[in-house]
Amino acid sequence: MDTSVFIFVAIVVAASSIVVALDAHKNRVSVSASRPYSLNTGALAWLLTCLLIWVFGFPYYLVRRWQVRRDTTARTPR
């Protein structure tokens, strides 16, 4: 594998993991629907998950984010 491709992939994974952590903190997205948001179950957990197993962690974050935002929108009166 070419070194420049490896570096590009590493930069994409690191950058998207940081964005996930910031977004998880902003939207209070925990890793599990049954556990409330905290640093251990939120931003830090998402950062480590995405850094270590990005292929599974990033899509799972998108699903959890959608669920949290859907639930938050459903509870907000119009």
DOBAFI-346342 format. One record per residue: residue number from 1; residue in three letters; z, y, x of N, C-alpha, C in turn. Coordinates in Angstrom, 3 decimals. Example, Ala and Ser with C-alpha at 12.3 -4.5 7.8 and 13.67 -1.06 7.14 Angstrom:
2
@num 1	residuo Ala	n_w 7.800	n_v -5.690	n_u 13.190	ca_w 7.800	ca_v -4.500	ca_u 12.300	c_w 7.800	c_v -3.300	c_u 13.200
@num 2	residuo Ser	n_w 7.080	n_v -2.250	n_u 12.850	ca_w 7.140	ca_v -1.060	ca_u 13.670	c_w 7.870	c_v 0.030	c_u 12.900
//
This chain:
78
@num 1	residuo Met	n_w 0.000	n_v -1.177	n_u 0.847	ca_w 0.000	ca_v 0.000	ca_u 0.000	c_w 0.000	c_v 1.235	c_u 0.889
@num 2	residuo Asp	n_w -0.808	n_v 2.178	n_u 0.542	ca_w -0.927	ca_v 3.398	ca_u 1.318	c_w 0.365	c_v 4.207	c_u 1.230
@num 3	residuo Thr	n_w 0.752	n_v 4.811	n_u 2.337	ca_w 2.006	ca_v 5.564	ca_u 2.401	c_w 1.999	c_v 6.755	c_u 1.446
@num 4	residuo Ser	n_w 0.867	n_v 7.429	n_u 1.315	ca_w 0.816	ca_v 8.601	ca_u 0.437	c_w 1.008	c_v 8.209	c_u -1.032
@num 5	residuo Val	n_w 0.539	n_v 7.046	n_u -1.424	ca_w 0.744	ca_v 6.571	ca_u -2.797	c_w 2.223	c_v 6.283	c_u -3.025
@num 6	residuo Phe	n_w 2.859	n_v 5.646	n_u -2.063	ca_w 4.287	ca_v 5.355	ca_u -2.168	c_w 5.102	c_v 6.643	c_u -2.285
@num 7	residuo Ile	n_w 4.789	n_v 7.618	n_u -1.487	ca_w 5.494	ca_v 8.899	ca_u -1.527	c_w 5.274	c_v 9.586	c_u -2.869
@num 8	residuo Phe	n_w 4.051	n_v 9.557	n_u -3.380	ca_w 3.754	ca_v 10.160	ca_u -4.672	c_w 4.569	c_v 9.492	c_u -5.780
@num 9	residuo Val	n_w 4.606	n_v 8.176	n_u -5.795	ca_w 5.366	ca_v 7.444	ca_u -6.815	c_w 6.859	c_v 7.759	c_u -6.692
@num 10	residuo Ala	n_w 7.367	n_v 7.815	n_u -5.478	ca_w 8.781	ca_v 8.129	ca_u -5.271	c_w 9.122	c_v 9.531	c_u -5.774
@num 11	residuo Ile	n_w 8.237	n_v 10.481	n_u -5.558	ca_w 8.460	ca_v 11.852	ca_u -6.033	c_w 8.428	c_v 11.903	c_u -7.557
@num 12	residuo Val	n_w 7.489	n_v 11.199	n_u -8.170	ca_w 7.398	ca_v 11.170	ca_u -9.636	c_w 8.652	c_v 10.535	c_u -10.230
@num 13	residuo Val	n_w 9.105	n_v 9.426	n_u -9.677	ca_w 10.311	ca_v 8.753	ca_u -10.178	c_w 11.532	c_v 9.652	c_u -10.012
@num 14	residuo Ala	n_w 11.698	n_v 10.265	n_u -8.857	ca_w 12.855	ca_v 11.132	ca_u -8.621	c_w 12.835	c_v 12.353	c_u -9.539
@num 15	residuo Ala	n_w 11.688	n_v 12.993	n_u -9.654	ca_w 11.586	ca_v 14.189	ca_u -10.495	c_w 11.826	c_v 13.864	c_u -11.970
@num 16	residuo Ser	n_w 11.221	n_v 12.795	n_u -12.453	ca_w 11.412	ca_v 12.447	ca_u -13.864	c_w 12.843	c_v 11.984	c_u -14.127
@num 17	residuo Ser	n_w 13.487	n_v 11.366	n_u -13.163	ca_w 14.883	ca_v 10.952	ca_u -13.324	c_w 15.807	c_v 12.158	c_u -13.425
@num 18	residuo Ile	n_w 15.542	n_v 13.181	n_u -12.646	ca_w 16.332	ca_v 14.406	ca_u -12.713	c_w 16.126	c_v 15.099	c_u -14.054
@num 19	residuo Val	n_w 14.884	n_v 15.150	n_u -14.525	ca_w 14.597	ca_v 15.752	ca_u -15.828	c_w 15.296	c_v 14.968	c_u -16.942
@num 20	residuo Val	n_w 15.299	n_v 13.647	n_u -16.848	ca_w 15.987	ca_v 12.818	ca_u -17.837	c_w 17.480	c_v 13.138	c_u -17.843
@num 21	residuo Ala	n_w 18.089	n_v 13.248	n_u -16.683	ca_w 19.526	ca_v 13.544	ca_u -16.613	c_w 19.845	c_v 14.910	c_u -17.220
@num 22	residuo Leu	n_w 19.044	n_v 15.900	n_u -16.913	ca_w 19.258	ca_v 17.236	ca_u -17.478	c_w 19.070	c_v 17.231	c_u -18.991
@num 23	residuo Asp	n_w 18.039	n_v 16.544	n_u -19.451	ca_w 17.769	ca_v 16.473	ca_u -20.884	c_w 18.856	c_v 15.675	c_u -21.609
@num 24	residuo Ala	n_w 19.332	n_v 14.599	n_u -21.003	ca_w 20.400	ca_v 13.801	ca_u -21.605	c_w 21.671	c_v 14.628	c_u -21.739
@num 25	residuo His	n_w 21.957	n_v 15.453	n_u -20.746	ca_w 23.133	ca_v 16.319	ca_u -20.825	c_w 22.954	c_v 17.366	c_u -21.925
@num 26	residuo Lys	n_w 21.795	n_v 17.971	n_u -21.983	ca_w 21.519	ca_v 19.015	ca_u -22.978	c_w 21.583	c_v 18.460	c_u -24.403
@num 27	residuo Asn	n_w 20.984	n_v 17.288	n_u -24.626	ca_w 20.921	ca_v 16.700	ca_u -25.967	c_w 22.037	c_v 15.698	c_u -26.247
@num 28	residuo Arg	n_w 22.929	n_v 15.487	n_u -25.263	ca_w 24.076	ca_v 14.580	ca_u -25.391	c_w 23.626	c_v 13.177	c_u -25.813
@num 29	residuo Val	n_w 22.703	n_v 12.614	n_u -25.031	ca_w 22.165	ca_v 11.280	ca_u -25.287	c_w 22.951	c_v 10.273	c_u -24.454
@num 30	residuo Ser	n_w 23.673	n_v 9.386	n_u -25.123	ca_w 24.418	ca_v 8.350	ca_u -24.402	c_w 23.543	c_v 7.107	c_u -24.269
@num 31	residuo Val	n_w 23.957	n_v 6.195	n_u -23.407	ca_w 23.158	ca_v 4.995	ca_u -23.168	c_w 23.253	c_v 3.998	c_u -24.304
@num 32	residuo Ser	n_w 24.251	n_v 4.144	n_u -25.158	ca_w 24.445	ca_v 3.209	ca_u -26.260	c_w 24.795	c_v 3.975	c_u -27.526
@num 33	residuo Ala	n_w 24.283	n_v 3.522	n_u -28.651	ca_w 24.577	ca_v 4.176	ca_u -29.921	c_w 26.042	c_v 4.002	c_u -30.311
@num 34	residuo Ser	n_w 26.680	n_v 2.961	n_u -29.816	ca_w 28.071	ca_v 2.692	ca_u -30.188	c_w 29.084	c_v 3.420	c_u -29.304
@num 35	residuo Arg	n_w 28.629	n_v 4.022	n_u -28.221	ca_w 29.545	ca_v 4.721	ca_u -27.311	c_w 29.263	c_v 6.215	c_u -27.346
@num 36	residuo Pro	n_w 30.304	n_v 7.035	n_u -27.446	ca_w 30.089	ca_v 8.486	ca_u -27.476	c_w 29.614	c_v 9.011	c_u -26.123
@num 37	residuo Tyr	n_w 29.033	n_v 10.179	n_u -26.145	ca_w 28.526	ca_v 10.783	ca_u -24.915	c_w 29.678	c_v 11.198	c_u -24.005
@num 38	residuo Ser	n_w 29.553	n_v 10.887	n_u -22.741	ca_w 30.406	ca_v 11.409	ca_u -21.676	c_w 29.553	c_v 11.378	c_u -20.413
@num 39	residuo Leu	n_w 30.081	n_v 11.900	n_u -19.331	ca_w 29.301	ca_v 11.900	ca_u -18.091	c_w 28.962	c_v 10.480	c_u -17.656
@num 40	residuo Asn	n_w 29.901	n_v 9.548	n_u -17.827	ca_w 29.677	ca_v 8.162	ca_u -17.409	c_w 28.673	c_v 7.431	c_u -18.286
@num 41	residuo Thr	n_w 28.585	n_v 7.793	n_u -19.558	ca_w 27.651	ca_v 7.110	ca_u -20.458	c_w 26.446	c_v 7.974	c_u -20.786
@num 42	residuo Gly	n_w 26.334	n_v 9.115	n_u -20.154	ca_w 25.254	ca_v 10.047	ca_u -20.446	c_w 24.391	c_v 10.354	c_u -19.244
@num 43	residuo Ala	n_w 24.467	n_v 11.592	n_u -18.795	ca_w 23.556	ca_v 12.085	ca_u -17.767	c_w 23.587	c_v 11.263	c_u -16.480
@num 44	residuo Leu	n_w 24.770	n_v 10.957	n_u -15.983	ca_w 24.865	ca_v 10.189	ca_u -14.741	c_w 24.310	c_v 8.782	c_u -14.902
@num 45	residuo Ala	n_w 24.628	n_v 8.161	n_u -16.023	ca_w 24.124	ca_v 6.808	ca_u -16.280	c_w 22.606	c_v 6.806	c_u -16.385
@num 46	residuo Trp	n_w 22.051	n_v 7.815	n_u -17.064	ca_w 20.591	ca_v 7.877	ca_u -17.185	c_w 19.932	c_v 8.151	c_u -15.839
@num 47	residuo Leu	n_w 20.537	n_v 9.022	n_u -15.040	ca_w 19.981	ca_v 9.317	ca_u -13.716	c_w 19.914	c_v 8.054	c_u -12.864
@num 48	residuo Leu	n_w 21.012	n_v 7.326	n_u -12.797	ca_w 21.037	ca_v 6.113	ca_u -11.975	c_w 20.097	c_v 5.037	c_u -12.524
@num 49	residuo Thr	n_w 20.076	n_v 4.888	n_u -13.845	ca_w 19.186	ca_v 3.896	ca_u -14.452	c_w 17.733	c_v 4.201	c_u -14.138
@num 50	residuo Cys	n_w 17.348	n_v 5.448	n_u -14.309	ca_w 15.948	ca_v 5.808	ca_u -14.051	c_w 15.596	c_v 5.721	c_u -12.569
@num 51	residuo Leu	n_w 16.529	n_v 6.072	n_u -11.698	ca_w 16.243	ca_v 5.969	ca_u -10.267	c_w 16.087	c_v 4.513	c_u -9.821
@num 52	residuo Leu	n_w 16.929	n_v 3.641	n_u -10.362	ca_w 16.936	ca_v 2.253	ca_u -9.896	c_w 15.914	c_v 1.369	c_u -10.595
@num 53	residuo Ile	n_w 15.794	n_v 1.501	n_u -11.905	ca_w 14.840	ca_v 0.661	ca_u -12.656	c_w 14.024	c_v 1.539	c_u -13.603
@num 54	residuo Trp	n_w 13.261	n_v 2.443	n_u -13.030	ca_w 12.508	ca_v 3.441	ca_u -13.776	c_w 11.583	c_v 2.819	c_u -14.818
@num 55	residuo Val	n_w 10.955	n_v 1.707	n_u -14.500	ca_w 9.983	ca_v 1.073	ca_u -15.396	c_w 10.628	c_v 0.725	c_u -16.743
@num 56	residuo Phe	n_w 11.900	n_v 0.348	n_u -16.734	ca_w 12.602	ca_v 0.015	ca_u -17.975	c_w 13.448	c_v 1.190	c_u -18.481
@num 57	residuo Gly	n_w 14.052	n_v 1.922	n_u -17.568	ca_w 14.975	ca_v 2.987	ca_u -17.936	c_w 14.315	c_v 4.173	c_u -18.604
@num 58	residuo Phe	n_w 13.175	n_v 4.611	n_u -18.096	ca_w 12.514	ca_v 5.788	ca_u -18.655	c_w 12.040	c_v 5.558	c_u -20.088
@num 59	residuo Pro	n_w 11.338	n_v 4.458	n_u -20.381	ca_w 10.952	ca_v 4.227	ca_u -21.782	c_w 12.166	c_v 4.062	c_u -22.704
@num 60	residuo Tyr	n_w 13.226	n_v 3.397	n_u -22.222	ca_w 14.419	ca_v 3.240	ca_u -23.041	c_w 15.061	c_v 4.592	c_u -23.318
@num 61	residuo Tyr	n_w 15.046	n_v 5.494	n_u -22.338	ca_w 15.584	ca_v 6.833	ca_u -22.567	c_w 14.801	c_v 7.546	c_u -23.666
@num 62	residuo Leu	n_w 13.490	n_v 7.421	n_u -23.630	ca_w 12.681	ca_v 8.082	ca_u -24.653	c_w 13.020	c_v 7.566	c_u -26.048
@num 63	residuo Val	n_w 13.263	n_v 6.268	n_u -26.163	ca_w 13.652	ca_v 5.688	ca_u -27.458	c_w 15.017	c_v 6.213	c_u -27.890
@num 64	residuo Arg	n_w 16.005	n_v 6.197	n_u -26.981	ca_w 17.345	ca_v 6.681	ca_u -27.318	c_w 17.332	c_v 8.167	c_u -27.662
@num 65	residuo Arg	n_w 16.522	n_v 8.944	n_u -26.945	ca_w 16.431	ca_v 10.376	ca_u -27.220	c_w 15.880	c_v 10.606	c_u -28.616
@num 66	residuo Trp	n_w 14.844	n_v 9.847	n_u -28.978	ca_w 14.261	ca_v 9.967	ca_u -30.307	c_w 15.298	c_v 9.616	c_u -31.376
@num 67	residuo Gln	n_w 16.080	n_v 8.562	n_u -31.157	ca_w 17.107	ca_v 8.157	ca_u -32.114	c_w 18.176	c_v 9.235	c_u -32.280
@num 68	residuo Val	n_w 18.642	n_v 9.793	n_u -31.183	ca_w 19.679	ca_v 10.818	ca_u -31.234	c_w 19.160	c_v 12.063	c_u -31.931
@num 69	residuo Arg	n_w 17.968	n_v 12.482	n_u -31.592	ca_w 17.406	ca_v 13.678	ca_u -32.227	c_w 17.143	c_v 13.446	c_u -33.707
@num 70	residuo Arg	n_w 16.717	n_v 12.242	n_u -34.079	ca_w 16.500	ca_v 11.919	ca_u -35.493	c_w 17.815	c_v 11.964	c_u -36.250
@num 71	residuo Asp	n_w 18.870	n_v 11.382	n_u -35.680	ca_w 20.178	ca_v 11.380	ca_u -36.321	c_w 20.763	c_v 12.788	c_u -36.419
@num 72	residuo Thr	n_w 20.567	n_v 13.589	n_u -35.393	ca_w 21.061	ca_v 14.964	ca_u -35.407	c_w 20.326	c_v 15.783	c_u -36.451
@num 73	residuo Thr	n_w 19.033	n_v 15.608	n_u -36.557	ca_w 18.238	ca_v 16.341	ca_u -37.539	c_w 18.606	c_v 15.917	c_u -38.955
@num 74	residuo Ala	n_w 18.888	n_v 14.656	n_u -39.158	ca_w 19.237	ca_v 14.145	ca_u -40.489	c_w 20.586	c_v 14.727	c_u -40.952
@num 75	residuo Arg	n_w 21.500	n_v 14.984	n_u -40.038	ca_w 22.818	ca_v 15.509	ca_u -40.397	c_w 22.828	c_v 17.012	c_u -40.555
@num 76	residuo Thr	n_w 21.812	n_v 17.708	n_u -40.047	ca_w 21.780	ca_v 19.166	ca_u -40.106	c_w 21.281	c_v 19.617	c_u -41.476
@num 77	residuo Pro	n_w 22.073	n_v 20.423	n_u -42.206	ca_w 21.611	ca_v 20.900	ca_u -43.506	c_w 20.479	c_v 21.900	c_u -43.333
@num 78	residuo Arg	n_w 19.574	n_v 21.887	n_u -44.282	ca_w 18.423	ca_v 22.810	ca_u -44.212	c_w 18.648	c_v 24.023	c_u -45.034
//
